[in-house]
């Protein structure tokens, strides 16, 4: 069987960078998106550039049968998914990433939807993958979480709580699935130079000035951490977290605040 990785939300941005990292190492790459054309186009790009098998799937949140059908199709293709990277997420900011979801006015359904995506949907995917991994006594689960699991940001309570839940769920999976040769770990990014972040311009809340090393993450920074945790480079690591945020989380407050006071 082909050595294969599956990534959710892999058609662009951080997800596509992670897919490329594994493709460059010779993995077959399966990726999901809510947009079937984007998924298929991303898979074609990987096949052409890296000469590997790649296929794009469309998945909608909460469609458990679709997840089962996808893994049955993967079985028929002769691939064994030994690495799953859970990258897709509900960002929990509603219509405006700066304003977020106001605590007093956010609807319960919008709040719930964040957890349905970030916790329940991920569980559906992992269970199908783990059923196959258990038979091979080998597998790696990598969540793309967030440093906001520990450092909350305004008006994002659903997002922060769901990312904290991912950390706890990953540790629970490490205990439950470890006897079957399956590892579970989390990458905790800080701010990433996404298209959305770039478009915010002067409305950017966090930038390189706020971090000790003077920069936030590029896509490849997250991809490198995901590759480490998703391969045998970390074969004795499970139930752990790697923070990739330029040191943002290690400080009490950004040094730029000192500068503004002294100026």
ZAMILUM-345158 format. One record per residue (C-alpha): residue number from 0; residue in three letters; chain; x, y, z. Coordinates in nm, 2 decimals. Each point is the difference from the previous one (the first is absolute). Example, Ala and Ser with C-alpha at 12.3 -4.5 7.8 and 13.67 -1.06 7.14 Angstrom:
BEGIN
  num  residu  chaine       x       y       z
    0     ALA       A    1.23   -0.45    0.78
    1     SER       A    0.14    0.34   -0.07
//
This chain:
BEGIN
  num  residu  chaine       x       y       z
    0     UNK       A    0.00    0.00    0.00
    1     UNK       A    0.11    0.36   -0.07
    2     UNK       A    0.12    0.20    0.30
    3     UNK       A   -0.27    0.26    0.02
    4     UNK       A   -0.10    0.30    0.20
    5     UNK       A   -0.34    0.17    0.02
    6     UNK       A   -0.05    0.37    0.07
    7     UNK       A   -0.32    0.18    0.06
    8     UNK       A   -0.02    0.35   -0.14
    9     UNK       A    0.29   -0.07   -0.22
   10     UNK       A   -0.09    0.19   -0.32
   11     UNK       A    0.18    0.32    0.09
   12     UNK       A    0.19    0.20    0.27
   13     UNK       A    0.15   -0.19    0.29
   14     UNK       A   -0.17   -0.32   -0.11
   15     UNK       A    0.14    0.00   -0.34
   16     UNK       A    0.35    0.08    0.14
   17     UNK       A   -0.03   -0.31    0.22
   18     UNK       A   -0.12   -0.21   -0.29
   19     UNK       A    0.30    0.12   -0.20
   20     UNK       A    0.24   -0.09    0.28
   21     UNK       A   -0.12   -0.36    0.01
   22     UNK       A   -0.02   -0.02   -0.38
   23     UNK       A    0.37    0.11   -0.03
   24     UNK       A    0.09   -0.29    0.23
   25     UNK       A   -0.17   -0.25   -0.24
   26     UNK       A   -0.33   -0.04    0.18
   27     UNK       A   -0.33   -0.05   -0.19
   28     UNK       A   -0.21    0.29    0.11
   29     UNK       A   -0.38    0.01    0.05
   30     UNK       A   -0.16    0.33    0.08
   31     UNK       A   -0.34    0.13    0.08
   32     UNK       A   -0.18    0.33   -0.06
   33     UNK       A   -0.36    0.12    0.01
   34     UNK       A    0.06    0.10   -0.37
   35     UNK       A    0.04   -0.30   -0.22
   36     UNK       A    0.16    0.19   -0.28
   37     UNK       A    0.26    0.15    0.23
   38     UNK       A    0.07   -0.34    0.14
   39     UNK       A    0.05   -0.16   -0.34
   40     UNK       A    0.21    0.29   -0.13
   41     UNK       A    0.24   -0.02    0.31
   42     UNK       A    0.03   -0.38   -0.05
   43     UNK       A    0.09    0.05   -0.37
   44     UNK       A    0.27    0.26    0.10
   45     UNK       A    0.16   -0.25    0.24
   46     UNK       A   -0.01   -0.28   -0.25
   47     UNK       A    0.17    0.21   -0.27
   48     UNK       A    0.26    0.16    0.22
   49     UNK       A    0.10   -0.30    0.22
   50     UNK       A   -0.09   -0.30   -0.22
   51     UNK       A   -0.21   -0.15    0.28
   52     UNK       A   -0.35   -0.14    0.03
   53     UNK       A   -0.24    0.27    0.12
   54     UNK       A   -0.37    0.03    0.02
   55     UNK       A   -0.24    0.27    0.12
   56     UNK       A   -0.32   -0.07    0.18
   57     UNK       A   -0.29    0.23    0.09
   58     UNK       A   -0.12   -0.03    0.36
   59     UNK       A   -0.27    0.20    0.18
   60     UNK       A   -0.01    0.04    0.37
   61     UNK       A   -0.19   -0.27    0.19
   62     UNK       A   -0.05   -0.24   -0.30
   63     UNK       A    0.11   -0.32    0.17
   64     UNK       A   -0.10   -0.22   -0.28
   65     UNK       A    0.21    0.21   -0.24
   66     UNK       A    0.30   -0.06    0.22
   67     UNK       A   -0.06   -0.37    0.00
   68     UNK       A   -0.05    0.00   -0.38
   69     UNK       A    0.32    0.19   -0.04
   70     UNK       A    0.21   -0.25    0.20
   71     UNK       A   -0.17   -0.29   -0.19
   72     UNK       A    0.11    0.17   -0.32
   73     UNK       A    0.35    0.04    0.13
   74     UNK       A    0.01   -0.37    0.09
   75     UNK       A   -0.09   -0.08   -0.36
   76     UNK       A    0.28    0.21   -0.13
   77     UNK       A    0.26   -0.21    0.18
   78     UNK       A    0.11    0.28    0.24
   79     UNK       A    0.05   -0.04    0.37
   80     UNK       A   -0.04    0.34    0.18
   81     UNK       A    0.27   -0.02    0.26
   82     UNK       A   -0.01    0.37    0.08
   83     UNK       A   -0.30    0.22    0.05
   84     UNK       A    0.04    0.38    0.03
   85     UNK       A   -0.31    0.18    0.13
   86     UNK       A    0.04    0.35   -0.14
   87     UNK       A   -0.35    0.11   -0.09
   88     UNK       A   -0.17    0.21    0.27
   89     UNK       A   -0.29    0.24    0.07
   90     UNK       A    0.19    0.31    0.10
   91     UNK       A   -0.28    0.12    0.23
   92     UNK       A    0.00    0.37   -0.10
   93     UNK       A   -0.33    0.02   -0.18
   94     UNK       A    0.00    0.26   -0.28
   95     UNK       A    0.29    0.21    0.12
   96     UNK       A    0.34   -0.14    0.12
   97     UNK       A    0.06    0.33    0.19
   98     UNK       A   -0.33    0.02    0.18
   99     UNK       A   -0.05   -0.37    0.06
  100     UNK       A   -0.30   -0.15    0.17
  101     UNK       A   -0.14    0.23    0.27
  102     UNK       A   -0.06   -0.20    0.32
  103     UNK       A   -0.34    0.16    0.07
  104     UNK       A   -0.14   -0.02   -0.35
  105     UNK       A    0.15   -0.31   -0.16
  106     UNK       A   -0.27   -0.26   -0.08
  107     UNK       A    0.03   -0.34    0.17
  108     UNK       A   -0.02   -0.17   -0.34
  109     UNK       A    0.31    0.20   -0.12
  110     UNK       A    0.18   -0.08    0.32
  111     UNK       A   -0.09   -0.37   -0.04
  112     UNK       A    0.11   -0.01   -0.36
  113     UNK       A    0.36    0.08    0.09
  114     UNK       A    0.01   -0.31    0.23
  115     UNK       A   -0.17   -0.21   -0.26
  116     UNK       A    0.28    0.08   -0.25
  117     UNK       A    0.30    0.01    0.23
  118     UNK       A   -0.08   -0.29    0.23
  119     UNK       A   -0.28   -0.23   -0.13
  120     UNK       A    0.09    0.01   -0.37
  121     UNK       A    0.36   -0.07    0.08
  122     UNK       A   -0.10   -0.30    0.21
  123     UNK       A   -0.20   -0.15   -0.29
  124     UNK       A    0.30    0.02   -0.23
  125     UNK       A    0.25   -0.13    0.26
  126     UNK       A   -0.22   -0.30    0.09
  127     UNK       A   -0.01   -0.12   -0.36
  128     UNK       A    0.37    0.05   -0.04
  129     UNK       A    0.08   -0.17    0.33
  130     UNK       A   -0.20   -0.31   -0.10
  131     UNK       A    0.25   -0.05   -0.29
  132     UNK       A    0.30    0.11    0.21
  133     UNK       A   -0.09   -0.26    0.27
  134     UNK       A    0.02   -0.28   -0.25
  135     UNK       A    0.35    0.11   -0.11
  136     UNK       A    0.11    0.09    0.36
  137     UNK       A    0.13    0.33   -0.13
  138     UNK       A   -0.14    0.35   -0.03
  139     UNK       A    0.05    0.37    0.07
  140     UNK       A   -0.27    0.26    0.08
  141     UNK       A    0.10    0.37   -0.02
  142     UNK       A   -0.24    0.27    0.10
  143     UNK       A    0.07    0.36   -0.11
  144     UNK       A   -0.12    0.17    0.31
  145     UNK       A    0.07    0.35    0.13
  146     UNK       A    0.20    0.18    0.27
  147     UNK       A   -0.34    0.16    0.09
  148     UNK       A   -0.07   -0.32    0.18
  149     UNK       A    0.22    0.15    0.28
  150     UNK       A   -0.01    0.38   -0.08
  151     UNK       A   -0.35    0.11   -0.07
  152     UNK       A   -0.09    0.28   -0.24
  153     UNK       A   -0.30    0.23    0.01
  154     UNK       A   -0.34   -0.12   -0.13
  155     UNK       A    0.12   -0.34   -0.10
  156     UNK       A   -0.11   -0.21    0.30
  157     UNK       A   -0.14   -0.28   -0.22
  158     UNK       A    0.32   -0.02   -0.20
  159     UNK       A    0.23    0.01    0.30
  160     UNK       A   -0.20   -0.26    0.19
  161     UNK       A   -0.02   -0.23   -0.30
  162     UNK       A    0.38    0.02   -0.05
  163     UNK       A    0.05   -0.08    0.37
  164     UNK       A   -0.24   -0.30   -0.05
  165     UNK       A    0.22   -0.12   -0.29
  166     UNK       A    0.30    0.00    0.23
  167     UNK       A   -0.19   -0.21    0.25
  168     UNK       A   -0.14   -0.23   -0.26
  169     UNK       A    0.34   -0.06   -0.15
  170     UNK       A    0.14   -0.10    0.34
  171     UNK       A   -0.30   -0.24    0.04
  172     UNK       A    0.07   -0.15   -0.34
  173     UNK       A    0.36   -0.04    0.09
  174     UNK       A   -0.10   -0.22    0.30
  175     UNK       A   -0.29   -0.19   -0.18
  176     UNK       A    0.18   -0.06   -0.33
  177     UNK       A    0.36   -0.04    0.11
  178     UNK       A   -0.03   -0.37    0.06
  179     UNK       A   -0.09   -0.04   -0.37
  180     UNK       A    0.31    0.19   -0.12
  181     UNK       A   -0.18    0.32   -0.06
  182     UNK       A    0.14    0.34    0.12
  183     UNK       A   -0.18    0.32    0.04
  184     UNK       A    0.15    0.35    0.03
  185     UNK       A   -0.08    0.37   -0.06
  186     UNK       A    0.17    0.29   -0.17
  187     UNK       A   -0.09    0.33    0.16
  188     UNK       A    0.05    0.28   -0.25
  189     UNK       A   -0.03    0.37    0.09
  190     UNK       A   -0.08    0.25   -0.27
  191     UNK       A    0.07   -0.12   -0.35
  192     UNK       A    0.06    0.21   -0.31
  193     UNK       A   -0.33   -0.11   -0.16
  194     UNK       A   -0.17    0.18   -0.28
  195     UNK       A   -0.26    0.12    0.25
  196     UNK       A    0.27    0.14    0.23
  197     UNK       A    0.16    0.18   -0.29
  198     UNK       A   -0.32    0.15   -0.11
  199     UNK       A   -0.07    0.14    0.35
  200     UNK       A    0.28    0.25   -0.05
  201     UNK       A    0.01    0.26    0.28
  202     UNK       A   -0.28   -0.19    0.18
  203     UNK       A    0.25   -0.28    0.07
  204     UNK       A   -0.01   -0.07    0.38
  205     UNK       A    0.32   -0.21    0.01
  206     UNK       A    0.31    0.04   -0.21
  207     UNK       A    0.37   -0.06    0.03
  208     UNK       A    0.05    0.30    0.23
  209     UNK       A   -0.19   -0.19    0.27
  210     UNK       A    0.23   -0.31    0.00
  211     UNK       A    0.34   -0.04    0.16
  212     UNK       A    0.17   -0.12   -0.32
  213     UNK       A   -0.17    0.28   -0.21
  214     UNK       A   -0.21   -0.21   -0.23
  215     UNK       A   -0.32   -0.20   -0.02
  216     UNK       A   -0.03   -0.34   -0.18
  217     UNK       A    0.03   -0.07   -0.37
  218     UNK       A   -0.20   -0.30   -0.13
  219     UNK       A    0.32   -0.21   -0.02
  220     UNK       A    0.07    0.05    0.38
  221     UNK       A   -0.33   -0.18    0.07
  222     UNK       A    0.07   -0.26   -0.27
  223     UNK       A    0.34   -0.09    0.15
  224     UNK       A   -0.15   -0.06    0.34
  225     UNK       A   -0.29   -0.21   -0.14
  226     UNK       A    0.25   -0.21   -0.20
  227     UNK       A    0.21   -0.06    0.31
  228     UNK       A   -0.29   -0.12    0.20
  229     UNK       A   -0.16   -0.19   -0.29
  230     UNK       A    0.30   -0.21   -0.08
  231     UNK       A    0.24   -0.24    0.17
  232     UNK       A    0.22    0.30    0.08
  233     UNK       A   -0.21    0.01    0.32
  234     UNK       A   -0.07   -0.37    0.04
  235     UNK       A    0.02    0.01    0.38
  236     UNK       A   -0.20    0.32    0.04
  237     UNK       A   -0.37   -0.01    0.08
  238     UNK       A   -0.24    0.22    0.20
  239     UNK       A    0.22    0.30   -0.05
  240     UNK       A   -0.03    0.35   -0.14
  241     UNK       A    0.25    0.21   -0.21
  242     UNK       A   -0.06    0.37    0.01
  243     UNK       A    0.10    0.19   -0.31
  244     UNK       A   -0.07    0.37    0.07
  245     UNK       A    0.33    0.19    0.00
  246     UNK       A    0.00   -0.01    0.38
  247     UNK       A   -0.33    0.19    0.03
  248     UNK       A   -0.13   -0.24    0.27
  249     UNK       A    0.32    0.01    0.22
  250     UNK       A   -0.02    0.37    0.09
  251     UNK       A   -0.22    0.18    0.25
  252     UNK       A   -0.05    0.29   -0.25
  253     UNK       A    0.17    0.10   -0.32
  254     UNK       A    0.32    0.22    0.03
  255     UNK       A   -0.16    0.25   -0.24
  256     UNK       A   -0.22    0.11    0.29
  257     UNK       A    0.31    0.10    0.19
  258     UNK       A    0.12    0.20   -0.29
  259     UNK       A   -0.32    0.19   -0.04
  260     UNK       A    0.00    0.09    0.37
  261     UNK       A    0.37    0.12   -0.01
  262     UNK       A   -0.06    0.20   -0.32
//
